[in-house]
Amino acid sequence: MSTVTASASDAVLISPTQLQALQALQAAEPVVLIDTRDADTYALGHIPGAVNLRETFTYLATSTPQGLQELKDTFAAHLGAIGLSGAETAVFYEDALNSGYGQSCRGYYLLTWLGYPRVKVLNGGYSAWKAAELPISTEAVVPTPAIFPTQLTTTDVMLTKEDVIEALGTDTVLLDVRDVDEWIGDSSSPYGKDFAPRKGRLPGAKWLEWYRFMKPSPQGPVFKSPDEVRAECATAGISPADTVYLYCFKGARASNTFLALKQAGFADVRMYFGSWNEWSRDDKLPIESGLPLVKFPKKPALALAA
């Protein structure tokens, strides 16, 4: 397996004007633009030429060999159906980067894992496109199906439950990026407090809420710069030299963080895609529960002067 790295020449994030320019080169450099929002929202208005693929966000995966094979087969079918053959650049977008739980980045992560050669994400999403006053369409796009290239070599970014078990208690950074109510054990998921059977976090995990890798802009939330991302990680004692294992609830918010870290030069970043949805359902797996409070040792009482 190969490891994915990022450089300035192959930056994943693309601005609205860069996307418009890329679309203008469609004849020479074909593009498949993928709207990850729900069908009703897509119908109300989308970027011209975009196809709708909601399953990018909704599919729940497990990390067993059978589960990962089903994940590959499912998305090979979906991605081929919308026209990805390997020759096209895939560009994902959502409504706004802080409102879709990382759904466009989840598409990026999946294609990265599958070894697809050219993948981008619209920085700022549909909100940034509208803010730039670029054209909007309500015409549904009927894609031309293709055969998705299943012979590609997967990249080493996908973790199994067993990989995470082996990392417990080691120097590997387990980074939880879920919302605060999940981190403190008040809720089990974004779908409701009791959607998953257990509340808590992976033993020894560090926490940086996924929102922290984005910032406001006149076009809506966009990703922070590489320096800003590295600074955020430093607050949790995480450096680009660390091996970082990401998780959230189902691999969407962690995909947002995966993209941020890769663009910031973190070389060894992988994701437990099954995340809390899988881990919490196995009673044999350890968790930490309760408030994650630091316990300070009591200071000795000062002796009174004679």
Number of C-alpha atoms within 10 A of each C-alpha: 9 11 15 16 13 16 11 7 6 12 13 20 21 18 17 22 14 12 19 16 11 16 18 13 11 13 8 9 12 16 24 23 26 24 27 27 23 15 13 8 13 23 14 12 15 25 21 17 19 24 21 23 22 19 16 24 21 14 12 17 18 21 21 13 10 10 14 17 13 14 17 18 12 13 19 19 16 18 23 19 17 23 22 25 19 18 16 18 20 23 23 28 30 27 21 23 27 22 12 18 23 25 31 32 32 27 30 27 25 21 22 20 21 22 23 24 13 17 22 22 25 26 26 30 27 24 20 24 26 17 13 14 10 13 12 15 15 12 15 17 13 12 16 10 15 15 15 21 17 17 8 13 13 19 17 18 22 22 18 17 17 11 13 19 13 10 14 16 12 9 10 16 21 25 24 27 25 25 20 15 15 21 28 19 19 16 20 24 24 16 10 9 16 13 13 19 14 21 23 22 27 23 15 16 20 19 19 19 18 24 20 15 24 21 16 12 11 11 18 20 21 22 24 18 15 17 12 17 21 20 15 17 19 12 10 12 11 17 17 17 11 15 17 22 24 28 30 28 27 24 30 27 27 32 29 27 31 27 23 25 22 22 24 19 19 21 18 18 25 25 25 27 30 24 27 25 22 18 24 21 12 11 10 8 12 15 16 16 16 12 11 14 7 6 6 6 6 6 6 6 6 6 6 5 4 3
